[in-house]
Amino acid sequence: MLTTTTPIGTFGTTGTINYHTMDFFKLIKRFIPPYKGLVALNLFFNLLATLLSLCSFATIIPVLQMLFGISEESVRYVEIVSSMSLDETLNALKGNLYYLLNDCIVQYGAGWVLFFLGLFLVVMTSLKCATTFLASYFMVPIRTGVLRDVRQQLYNKVVDLPIGYFTEKHKGDIMSRMTNDVQEIENSIMASLDMLFKDPIMILIYIVTLFFNSWKLTLFVLILLPLAGGLIGRIGRSLKRTSTRGQEQNADILTQIEETLSGLRVVKAFNAENKLRERFERLNNSTRATFNRIHRRYMLAHPVSEFLGTTLIAVLLWYGGGLILSEHSTIDAATFIYYLVIFYSIINPAKDLSKATYSVRRGTASLDRVDKILNTQSTIVDQTNPICLNAFNNAIHFEHIHFAYQTNRPVIQDVDLTIRKGQTVALVGQSGSGKTTMADLLPRFYDVTQGRITIDGIDIRDVRTHDLRALMGNVNQEAILFNDTFYNNITFGVDTTQPAPGGGTWQQAVEAAARIANAHEFIMATPNGYETSVGDRGGNLSGGQRQRISIARAILKNPPILILDEATSALDTESEKLVQEALEHLMKDRTTLVVAHRLSTVRNADLICVLHEGQIVEQGKHNELMALNGYYRRLIEMQNSK
C-alpha cells in the first residue's frame, strides 16, 4: 500500500513538500516499494535490451572493415595472458575478432560473411525488441498500481476527514485534486517512469562503451553535457510554477460548475445567466492562457534537446576527425563511425529523459496539491486505548461545554444539559442560536473546545468514534440518499453479512422498516419495487418520500439514541403529517435529541431547551415555558402570526 510522508499541520494549516529540492530517487522510494519485484524485472530486461543493442551495433565495424578492405598484415592472432592490462586485453580481443573474420572471408568468401553478419544483426535486433517489450510489459502494472494506490488513499483520507474540513474547502477544489491532479500524476510522473528507469541505464552503458572506444573523445563530450543539462533544467523549473497555477484554475472551474448546477433554480429565477456566463468565460480564458504557457514550455523540451544533440554531434565530428587525422590517433575510421552511432543512440534516451524531467516537474505540482489533502491531520482522533462502549444505559450529559468554529467566534457558551435514557429533548431557538451545532457535537462531528460530553459518565472523546456513532441514528433536514436502489439506501447503515434482526431475512427487515416509515406503498408502486434506483441524490422522489426513506434507514439501524435535525421543516403539510407519523414510530422507546424549527412538532417533548446566542436561556415542558412568558412564548407567537 502506498505510504505518505509525515503529516504536516492540521486542516487549518497544511504544509507542502518542496519538490524543487526533492531528489527524484526519494520520489521513487515513496511510490515503488510495493512493486520491487516488477521493478527488478523491468530493470533486468532494460539492461538486457541495451546490451543486445550494443551487440547489434557492433556489426557495423566488421562490415565497414570489409567494405574498406582488411589487409592480412593488419590483423593477427594474439594469445591473451593474465599479465595483460585491461586496455591490452580489449585490443587483443578486438584483434582476434578481426583475425577470425578475416579467416572466414578467406574460407567462405566476403558475400557469405556479409550475409551472416546481416542475419546476426536481425537476430540481435529481434531479441532487443522482445526484451524492450518485456521491460514495458512489467512497467504497466507499476504505473496502474501506483495510481490505484494514490486514488484509494486519497478517497480514504477524504472519507476520514472531519466535517469541519469540508466547510472550509470548496467542493470543486477537492474534486479537482481527486480527478485532474491525480490524472496529471498519471500523465506526468507515472508516464515518465518507464523512461526514467530505462534511459539512465542505456545512457550509462553507452557512455561506458564510449570510454572503452576512446576515453579522450568521451571526456570531451562529458564536459559539454552539463552545459546542455543546465539549459534544460532552467526551463523545467519555470514549468512547475506555471503548472501549479493551472491546476488551481482547473479547481476554480470545477467549483463554479458545481455551484451553477447546485443553484441553477436560483440562477434562472434571478435571470443571472449572463452574469455567470461572463464570469465563467473570464475564468475559462485565463485557464486557457495558463495552459498555453504550460504546453508551449513542455513542447520546448524536444526541439531544445534535439538542437543540443545535433550541436554535440557536429562538435564531436570536428574533434574526433582531428584525432583520426593526427599522427598518433588511438581510434580508426571504422571504430569512430561505430562511436558516432553509439553516441547518436544516446541522444534519443537523453531527449526522453529531459522530457521526462519536464513531466516530473509538472506532476510534482499536482502531487503538491494532492499531498495537502493526504498530509492533513484530522482533529477527530481516537485515543490509543479507547474505552469500549457498546450500549447506552443511563444518561447523556453536556457538561458546561463551549465550542467555536475556525473564526473563533463562540457558538456554544457554557451549556449544561442532561438527557436521560428514554427522554425526548428538543432544542429550539432562532437561526444561528447553536441548535444544529449542539446536535453535531454529540456524534463527534466536531469536538468541544471546553467542557465535555459524556454517555453513562464516559467522555465521548475516550470512546472509539465508530462505537460512539453506532449508538446513534440521524435524520436530517436534507435527506441524503445515494444513487442506488431503495433496498441499498435503507440498508446503508447496517452490515447485511450478519443475521437480520428478528430471525427473518434482510428483505423482510427492510420491508418492515419501510412500513413503519410509511414508505412501503410508494416503493412498491415503482417498476422494480425495492430494486428501483432512487436517482442522483434521490432525485426521482419527492421531499417527503426521500425523508421517509431516511427514516426507514434509521429504523432498520435501530439505534438507542436518535438525532432529528429539523426533519420536517422543508416539507409540505401532507408530507409532514406522514413523516411525523413515521418519526413518532421511530422515537418510541428511544432517547431522542430533536432540533426543531416548527415548534408545533415538539409540544409533547419531555424537555424543551431554548437556545439564544449559544446559551440555554429557558428549559422545561411546553406549558411551563409558555407560563414563563419569555423567549419560548415569543417564538410561538411569531410562528403563529405567520
N, C-alpha and C positions, 0 to 999 in steps of 0.2 A: 504494500500500500504506500502511496506517496506520502512523504512526511514533509512538514513545513519547518521553517526556522522558528526560533523562539518568539512567542507572541510579543508584540510591541504595543504598549498602551492599551487603553480601553476604547470603546466605540466613540468616545468623545475626542480622544487624542491618539489616533493611529500613527504608526511610524512607517517608513518606507525603507526598502533595501536599495543601496546605492550601487547600481549596476555599471556605473562608469568605472568603478574600481574593482568590480567583482570579476574575478578570473573566470574564464569560460569553464575551466575544469571544476570549479566549485558548483557551477550550474549543472554540469553533468553529474557530479556527486550527489546533488539534491534529487535529480529525477531518475537516475538509471539503476540504482542498487537492486530493485526488484527484478531487473531484466539482465542480470550479469551473464547468464548462460547464453542468451541471444546475442548480447554484445560481443562475447568471446567468439561465437561462430561468425558474426559479421566481420570482426577484425581478422580472423583467420582467412576467410575467403577473399577479403580485400587484399591481404598480404599475398596470398597465392595468385590472385589476378595480376598484381603488379609484377611479381617475379616472372609469370608467364608472358607478360607484355615485354619485359626486358629480353626474354629468350627469343621472342618473335622478331624484335627489332634487331637482335644480334645477327640475323641472317643477312643484313644489309652489307656488313663488312666483307664476308667472303664473296658475295655477289659482285660487289664493286671491285674487289681484288681480281676476280675472274674477268670482269669486263675490261679492267685496265691492264690485265695480264700479270701473272705472278712468275717471276724468274726463279728457276730452281736454286740459284745461288742465294736468293733472299730468304729462303726458309731451310731450316734443318731441325732434326730431332734432338732435343736436349733432355738428358736424364735429370729428374728433379730429386734433389737431396735435401736432407734436413738442415744443412748449414746455410741454405739459401735464405736471403731476406724475402719479405713479403713481395716487394717490388720485383725481385728477380724471379720468384715463383710464378707470379702473374704473367710476366713476359715469357717465361718458359712455356706455360700452358697455352698462351696465345700462339707462340711459335710452333708448338707441337700440333695445334689445331690446323694451322696453315699447312704444315707438313703433311698431315693426313689428308687434307682437302686436295692438296697438290697430287698426292699419290692416287687418290680416287679419280682425279681428272685424267691422269696418265693411263689408269687401268680401264675406265669406263667411258671416258670422253666427257667434255665440258657440258654437252647437251643434257645427258642423264643427271649429272651433278646439279645442274640448274633446276631440273625437274624435281629432284628430291628435296632441294632447298625450298622450292616453292611449296611442295607438299608439306614439308616441316612447318613452314610459315602458316599454312592453312590450319594444320592440326593445333599448333600453339594458340592461334587466334581463336579457334572454336573453344578450346579449353578455357582461354581467358574470358570469353563471353559467358560461358557456363558458370564460372566462378563469380563473375561480376553479378550475374543474375541471382546466384545463391546468396551473395552478400546483401543485395537489396531485399531478397525474399525474407531474410531473418531480421531486416530493419523494420519491415512493415508492422509486425506485432509490437515492436518497441514504440513506434510512433502512436499507433492507435491505443496501446495500453496506457501510455503516459497521459494522453488526452482524456481517456476514460477516468483515470485516477484524479486528474485536475477537476473535471466536471463533477465527479461524485463527491470529492472532498468539499468543493465549493457549495454544492447543494446541501450537503450535510451541515456545513457551517451556517448557511442561511437558515436552515430549519432550527438549529440550536440557538441562534442569537435571540436575545430578549426582544420583546415587542418594542421597547423603547428605542432600539436601534433603527427600526423602520419608520418611526415617527419623525426621525431626524433626517432620513435619507430619502431622495426621490426614488420612486419605484423604477422609473425609466433608467436611472443611473445604475441601479443594481442589476436590472435586466440586461443592460448593455455590457456590464462586466461578465455576466454569465453566458452571454451569447457572442457579441462582437469581439470582446477581448480574448475569450477562450479560443474563438476561431482564428484570431490573429496569432495566438501562440501556435496553433496548428500550422497556419500558413507560413509563419516565420521561423520559429525555433525548431519545431518538430520537422518541418520540411527540410531544414538545413542539417539535421543530424547525420543523414547519410553522407552528405558532402564533408561534414566535419569529422566523421570517423574515417572516411575513405581517403580524402585528398591529402591530409597531412602524412599518411603512410606512403602514398605514392610519391609525394614531393621528397620526403626523407630518403626513400630508397633510390630515387632518381639522382638526388644530389650525391649520395654515397657512390653511385656508379660513375657520375661525372668526375668525382675526385680520383677514382681509380684510373680513369682515362686521361685526365690532365688536371693536376691539382692547381697549376698556375691559372688556367682558364677559369676554374671553379671559384678560386679565391677572388678573382676579378669580378665574377658575377655576384658573389655574395656581398661585395662592397656596394654594388649598385642596388640590390634588392631592398635594403632598409629605406632608401630614398623613395622608392615606389610605394612601399608599405605605409610610410608616413602620410603621403598624399591621400591614399585610400582611407586611412584611419580618420583623417580630419573631416572628410565628407560624412563618414559613418557617425561621428559624434553629434553632428548637427541633425542627423536623421532621427535620432531617438527623441530629441526635444520636440520636434515637429510631430512625431507620431503620438506622443502623449497628448498634445493639444487636439489632434484628430480624433482620438478615442473619447476625449471629454466632449467634443462636439457631437459625436455619434450618440453619446449618452443623453445630451440635451435634446436631440431629435426624438429619441425613444420616449423621453419624458413628455415632450409636447404631444406626441401621438397618443400616449396613454391618457393624458389629461383631456385631449379632444374627444377620444372615444368614451371616456367616463362621463364627460359633461356635455355630450352632444345635444341633449334636450335643452340645456340652458343656452348653449351657443345659438341654436335656432330660435329659441324664444326671444332672445335679445338682438337678433339679426347681426350677430357678431362674426359671421362667416368671413367677411372681407378682412377684418382685423386679424383673425387667426391665420388667414392665407398670407397676409403681408408679413406677419411675424415668422411664420414657417419658411417663407421664401427667403427672408434675410438670413435665417439660420442655415438653410439649405445651401445658399450661395456661399456663405462663409465656410461651411464644411467642405464644399467643392474646392474652394481656393486652397484650403489647407491640404487636402489630399492631392491636389495638383502638385504642390511643392514636394509632398512625400514621394509620390510616384516618380517625379522627374529626378529627384536625387537618387532614388533607388535604381532607376534605369541608367543613371550615370555610371554605375559600377562596371557594367560590361564594356562600354567603349573606353573608359579610362584604363581599365586593366588590359584591354587588347592593345591600346596605343602604347602603354608602357612595355608590354611584352614584345611588340614589334620593334620598339626602340632598342630594347635589350638585345634582340636578335641582330639588329644592324650593328650595334657596338661590338657584339661578340664576333660577327663576321670580320669586322675590321681588325680586332685584336687577335683573334685566332688565325686569320690569314697571315698576319705579320709573323706569328710564331712559326707557322709552317714554312714560310719563305725564308726564315732565318737559317743560318748555317747549322745551328745546334738545336734543331727542332726535336721535341720529345714526342711528337704526335704526327702521324702520316695523314694524307688527304682522306683516305677511306675512313680511318678512325675519327677524324674531325667531322666528317659528314654524319657518322653514327652519333657523335657527341651532339651535333646540332639537332638530330632527330630526337634524342633523349631530352635535350633542353627544351625543344619545342613542345614535347609531351608534358613538360611541367607547366606550360602556360595555361592549358585548359583547367587542370585542377587548381592552379593558382587563381584563375578568374572565378571558378566556382567557389573557392574559399573566400575570396573577397566579397562575392555576392552573398555568401552565407553569413559573413561578418555583418553586412548591412542588415540582413534578415534578422539576425540575433538582436541587433540594436533596436530594430522595430518591435520585435517580440518582447523584449525586456520592458519596453514602455507599457505594453499591455499586462505583462506579468506584475509590474509595479501596482497596477490598479487592482488586479485580482488578489495580490498579497495584502492589500489594505483590508479586504474582507477576511481572508484566511488568517491574518495576524490579529484580527480584532478579538479582544478578550471580553468574554461575556461577564456582565456584572451579576448574573444569577448563576451561582455555582453551588454545588453540593459540598457538604462537609466531607472530610476524608473518611470518617467513620460515622455515617448518618444513622439516626435513630429509626428503628422500624416502626411505622405507623400504618396499620392495615385496617383499622376500624375507628369509628367515631362514637364515643360513649357518653360524654358529659356536656361540654360547652366550648364555644369559640370565644376568645377574649381579645379584643383590640385594647392593648394596654398603653394608654397615653401616647398614641402614635403621632408622628409628624411625617410629612412627605412633601418633596418639591421636585419638579422636573429639572431639566438641564438649565432652565432660566433662573433657577434658584428662588423663584417666587413661590412662597408656601401655598400648597394646595390643600393639605390636611394639617390642622393645627390642634395638637393635644386632644385627640379623640379617644375617649374611653367608653367601650361598649362591650356588653356580654350577650351572646346569643346562645341560649340553652338548647339542648337537643329537643327536636320536635317543634320548636318555635318558628313562626314566620315573622321576620323582621323586615320592615320596609324603610328605605332611605328616600326621603322626598326633599325637595328644595328647588330653588331657581337654577337655571342653566349656569354651569360654572361653579356650583357650590361644592363640588367634590364627590358627588354620589357615585359616578362610574369609577372614579379613581379608588374609592373605598372598596368597590367590588373587585377591582383588578388587583388589589394588594393581597386579597385572601388566597388566590391560587399562585401567588408569587410571579405575576407578570411583571411586577416591579417590587423592589424591596423598600421597606420603610427607612427613612433617614434617621429617625429617633423612635424610641419605644420598641414594642414587639407585638407580634400576633401569635397567640397560642391556640392549639387544639388539644383539649384534655390536658392542659398545663404544659405542653411541649411546644417550644418555639418552632414555628414552621421553617425557619432557616436551618434548623438542625435535622430536618427530615429530608429524605430523598425527594426531589421535585416530582419524579414520576409517581411515587406513592401518594404524595400530597394531592396531586391532580386526579389521581384515580378515585379519590373520595368525593369528587365534585362533578356536577353536570352543569353545563352552561346553556342558556337560551338567551340570545342577544336580540337587540332591536333589529339588526340586519341579519336575516337568516342566511348563513354561509353554507351553500351547497356546492358540490363538486360535479363536474361534467361526467356523470356516471349514472348508474341505474338507481331506482328508488331503493332497491334492496341494499346495494353497496353504500348508499348515503346513510341509511338507517343503521347499518351495522358498522359504521365508520369508527365508533368509539369502543368496540369490543373485539375480543380475539375469537374469531369463529372457528379456530382449530380446537378450542376447548369445548366441552359438552355444553349444550344450550340450557338455559335456565328452565326449571320445571320438568326436566326429563324428556321433553319433546325435541323436535328438530329446530334448527335456527330459522327456517322458513315460518314455522308455526309461531315462534317467538316474535319474529318481525311483524307478522300479521296481527298478533295480539297487541303489540306496542302501537301499531298504526290505528287499530280500532280505538284504543284508549285516547289517542291523539286526534280522533275524528278525521283520519286521513285515508282509511281503508277504501271507502267508497269511491273517492275520486281517483285513487291509484288504480283500482280495478276497472275504471272506465277508460283507461288508456289502452292503446293497442296491445301491448305486451305485459300489462299488469306491473308486477314488481320488477320486471326486467326492462322496463321502459326507461330511456335516458331522460334526465330532468333538464338537459341542455346546459350551456355555459352559465355557471353561477345560478342554476335553477331558472334560467330564462324562459323555459316552456311553462312555468307555473305562475299563478298569481301570488301576491304577497302573503295572503293568508294560507295558501297551500304550502308555500315554502316554510312558513313558520311552523305549521303543523308537522311537517317532515322533521324539522329540527327538534321539535318536542318529542316526536316518536323516537328519535335518536337518543335523547336524554332518558326517556322511559326505558329503553332497552338496556342502557348502561346501568340503570338502577342505582344511582349514587345516593349515599346518605345525606349529602349536602348539595343543595341546589342554589344556583345563582341565576336570577332572572333580571336582565338589564333592559328595562323598558320594552318588554317582549311584545306588547300590543299597541305601542304608541303610533306605529306607522300604518295601522290597519283601518279599514272602513268598519262601520258599525256591525254589519252581518259577520264579517270575518273575525272581528274582535270577539263576538259572542262565542263562536265556535272555538277560537283559540283559548279564550278564557275558561271554557269548559274543560278543554284538554289540559290547561295549566292546573286547574283545581284537582284533576285526577293525578297529575304529576306531583303536586305539592303534598298530597295526602301522606301522612306519616313520615314526612321528611323535614329536615331543618332547612329553611329557605331564607335567603337574603334577596330581597326584591328592590331593584332600583325602579322607582315609579315616576312616570310623567303624568299619567292620568290618575289623579288621586282617588277616583271612584273605584279603582281596582284594588285598593289596599285598605278599605274601610274595616275589613274583618281581620287585619293583621294583629298578631299578639303584641307587637310593639312597633310604633311608628317613630322614626327619628328624623327630625327636621334639621337639615344642614344649611348653614349660611356662612359663606366665605370660609369654608373648610372646618367649621366647628359645629358640634351638635348644640343647637340653641334650645330645642324642645324635644321631649320624648314622652311617649305614653300611648294609650289607646286612642281611637278616633274621638270618642265622646270626651275624654279627658282633655285632649288638645283643643277641641272646639271650645270647651269651657274656659280655657286659659285666655282666649280672645287675643292670640298673638300671631306669630308667623304662619302657623298652620292654617288658622282660620282665614287669614288674608289670602293665602294660596287657594283655598277652597272657593272663596268668594270671587277671586279673579277668574278662575276656571268656569264657575257657574255663570259669570256675566258675559262670557264669550258666546 
